[in-house]
Amino acid sequence: MSTSENKKFNTKKLAQAALCAALCYIGFSFFKIDIPVGTEKTAFHLGNVFCVLAALLTGGLYGGLAGAVGMTIADLTSGYVTSAPKTFFLKLCIGLIVGLVAHKIFKLNEEEHSARYVAGVTVLSAAAGMVFNIFADPIVGYFYKTYLLGVPQDLSKALAKIGALTTSVNALIAVIVASVLYLAIRPAMKKANLL
């Protein structure tokens, strides 16, 4: 691949990642239900849907950065400011995991595969990222709140348990919706040479 082709490829991926970051922001900022928990709050939202979709479309690094940037900006512009560093780390990891499973292990976009293979890999990749999030979000949240924000341990444990519930629901929604969206737009993206 020549330098100009490589630059064009990177520019294309960067533009796709920027669009996905905007969708992550919108998914969290406008499609959420806040749940107050004492002085804190958690939310059911669609942000993770677009984080997973970004990694399926653009790969792990670009997808992870899209989710991290988009949802961190959403945190910073809403009542979740203290969660922004944790969000950046977790969404980056989700994208890296989804991209690793889809593109590095199963080579989703590198070869021609059957529709059944593509569907299976899509769901498996999305599930891998979301299973990570189901376990990591409450654990990272507990340590983040306890040791960085100074929240008492008992309260941090209670918040982690409640957060685990909302994270599980968000994860299930993300796997289903991101997989359906990816499978729906994949043929058009492939035809336009955008994968």
C-alpha positions as CSV (number, residue, x, y, z in Angstrom):
1,M,0.0,0.0,0.0
2,S,1.5,3.4,-1.0
3,T,1.7,6.3,1.4
4,S,-1.1,8.2,-0.3
5,E,-3.4,5.0,-0.1
6,N,-2.4,4.5,3.6
7,K,-3.1,8.2,4.4
8,K,-6.5,8.0,2.6
9,F,-7.3,4.8,4.5
10,N,-6.4,6.4,7.8
11,T,-8.4,9.5,7.0
12,K,-11.4,7.3,6.1
13,K,-11.1,5.4,9.4
14,L,-10.7,8.6,11.3
15,A,-13.8,10.1,9.8
16,Q,-15.8,7.0,10.5
17,A,-14.5,7.0,14.1
18,A,-15.5,10.6,14.5
19,L,-19.0,9.9,13.3
20,C,-19.2,6.9,15.7
21,A,-18.0,9.1,18.6
22,A,-20.8,11.5,17.8
23,L,-23.3,8.6,17.8
24,C,-21.8,7.4,21.2
25,Y,-22.4,10.9,22.6
26,I,-25.9,11.0,21.3
27,G,-26.7,7.5,22.5
28,F,-25.7,8.4,26.0
29,S,-26.8,12.0,26.2
30,F,-30.2,11.7,24.5
31,F,-31.2,8.1,24.8
32,K,-30.9,7.4,28.5
33,I,-32.9,7.0,31.7
34,D,-31.2,8.4,34.7
35,I,-31.6,6.4,38.0
36,P,-30.7,8.5,41.1
37,V,-28.8,6.5,43.8
38,G,-28.4,8.7,46.8
39,T,-26.0,11.5,45.9
40,E,-24.9,9.5,42.8
41,K,-26.7,8.3,39.7
42,T,-26.5,5.6,37.1
43,A,-28.3,5.2,33.8
44,F,-29.8,2.9,31.2
45,H,-28.5,4.2,27.9
46,L,-27.7,3.4,24.3
47,G,-24.1,4.7,24.3
48,N,-22.5,1.2,24.4
49,V,-24.5,0.2,21.3
50,F,-22.5,2.7,19.3
51,C,-19.2,1.9,21.0
52,V,-19.6,-1.8,20.0
53,L,-20.8,-0.8,16.5
54,A,-17.8,1.5,16.1
55,A,-15.3,-1.3,16.9
56,L,-17.1,-3.7,14.5
57,L,-17.0,-1.1,11.7
58,T,-13.6,0.5,12.2
59,G,-11.6,-2.0,14.3
60,G,-10.5,-2.0,17.9
61,L,-8.4,1.1,18.2
62,Y,-10.5,3.5,16.2
63,G,-13.7,1.9,17.7
64,G,-12.4,2.1,21.2
65,L,-11.3,5.7,20.8
66,A,-14.7,6.6,19.3
67,G,-16.5,5.1,22.3
68,A,-14.0,6.6,24.8
69,V,-14.1,10.1,23.3
70,G,-17.8,10.2,22.6
71,M,-19.0,8.9,25.9
72,T,-16.4,10.8,27.9
73,I,-17.6,14.1,26.3
74,A,-21.2,13.0,27.2
75,D,-20.1,12.5,30.8
76,L,-18.4,15.9,30.9
77,T,-21.5,17.7,29.6
78,S,-23.9,16.0,31.9
79,G,-24.2,15.1,35.6
80,Y,-21.6,12.3,35.3
81,V,-18.4,14.5,35.3
82,T,-16.7,12.4,38.1
83,S,-17.2,9.3,36.0
84,A,-15.4,10.6,32.9
85,P,-11.9,9.1,33.5
86,K,-13.4,5.7,34.3
87,T,-15.7,5.9,31.2
88,F,-12.7,6.7,28.9
89,F,-10.8,3.7,30.2
90,L,-13.7,1.3,30.0
91,K,-15.0,2.3,26.6
92,L,-11.5,2.2,25.1
93,C,-11.2,-1.4,26.5
94,I,-14.6,-2.4,25.1
95,G,-13.6,-1.2,21.6
96,L,-10.2,-2.9,21.8
97,I,-11.8,-6.2,22.9
98,V,-14.6,-6.2,20.3
99,G,-12.1,-5.3,17.6
100,L,-9.6,-8.0,18.7
101,V,-12.2,-10.7,18.6
102,A,-13.9,-9.6,15.4
103,H,-10.9,-8.5,13.3
104,K,-7.7,-10.0,14.7
105,I,-9.0,-13.4,15.8
106,F,-11.9,-14.1,13.3
107,K,-10.8,-11.8,10.5
108,L,-14.3,-10.5,10.0
109,N,-13.6,-8.0,7.2
110,E,-10.5,-9.6,5.6
111,E,-12.1,-12.5,3.8
112,E,-15.4,-13.6,2.3
113,H,-17.4,-15.4,4.9
114,S,-20.9,-17.0,5.0
115,A,-23.7,-14.9,6.4
116,R,-24.0,-17.3,9.3
117,Y,-20.3,-16.9,10.1
118,V,-20.5,-13.1,10.0
119,A,-23.6,-13.1,12.3
120,G,-21.9,-15.5,14.7
121,V,-18.7,-13.5,14.9
122,T,-20.6,-10.3,15.2
123,V,-22.6,-11.5,18.2
124,L,-19.6,-13.2,19.8
125,S,-17.4,-10.1,19.4
126,A,-20.1,-7.8,20.8
127,A,-20.7,-10.2,23.7
128,A,-17.0,-10.4,24.5
129,G,-16.7,-6.6,24.9
130,M,-19.9,-6.4,26.9
131,V,-19.0,-9.3,29.2
132,F,-15.8,-7.5,30.0
133,N,-17.8,-4.4,30.8
134,I,-20.3,-6.3,33.1
135,F,-17.4,-7.4,35.3
136,A,-15.0,-4.4,34.9
137,D,-17.4,-1.5,35.3
138,P,-18.5,-2.4,38.9
139,I,-14.9,-3.4,40.0
140,V,-13.2,-0.4,38.4
141,G,-16.1,1.8,39.7
142,Y,-15.7,0.5,43.3
143,F,-11.9,1.2,43.4
144,Y,-12.3,4.5,41.5
145,K,-14.9,5.8,43.9
146,T,-13.3,4.4,47.1
147,Y,-9.6,5.3,46.5
148,L,-9.7,8.2,44.1
149,L,-12.9,10.0,45.0
150,G,-12.9,9.1,48.7
151,V,-16.4,7.6,48.8
152,P,-16.8,5.3,51.9
153,Q,-16.3,1.6,51.2
154,D,-19.9,0.5,52.1
155,L,-21.4,3.1,49.9
156,S,-19.0,2.2,47.1
157,K,-20.0,-1.5,47.4
158,A,-23.7,-0.6,47.2
159,L,-23.1,1.7,44.2
160,A,-21.1,-1.1,42.5
161,K,-24.0,-3.6,43.0
162,I,-26.5,-1.2,41.5
163,G,-24.1,-0.3,38.7
164,A,-23.7,-4.0,37.9
165,L,-27.5,-4.3,37.3
166,T,-27.7,-1.3,35.0
167,T,-24.4,-2.4,33.2
168,S,-25.9,-5.8,32.6
169,V,-29.1,-4.4,31.0
170,N,-27.0,-2.0,29.0
171,A,-24.8,-4.8,27.8
172,L,-27.6,-7.0,26.7
173,I,-29.2,-4.1,24.7
174,A,-25.8,-3.3,23.2
175,V,-25.1,-6.8,22.0
176,I,-28.5,-7.1,20.4
177,V,-28.9,-3.7,18.8
178,A,-25.2,-3.3,17.7
179,S,-25.3,-6.7,16.1
180,V,-28.5,-6.0,14.3
181,L,-27.2,-2.6,13.1
182,Y,-23.9,-4.0,12.0
183,L,-25.4,-6.9,10.1
184,A,-27.9,-4.5,8.4
185,I,-25.3,-1.9,7.2
186,R,-22.4,-4.3,6.5
187,P,-23.4,-5.1,2.9
188,A,-23.7,-1.4,2.0
189,M,-20.4,-0.6,3.8
190,K,-18.7,-3.4,2.0
191,K,-20.0,-2.4,-1.4
192,A,-18.8,1.2,-0.8
193,N,-15.4,-0.2,0.2
194,L,-15.7,1.3,3.7
195,L,-14.9,-1.8,5.7
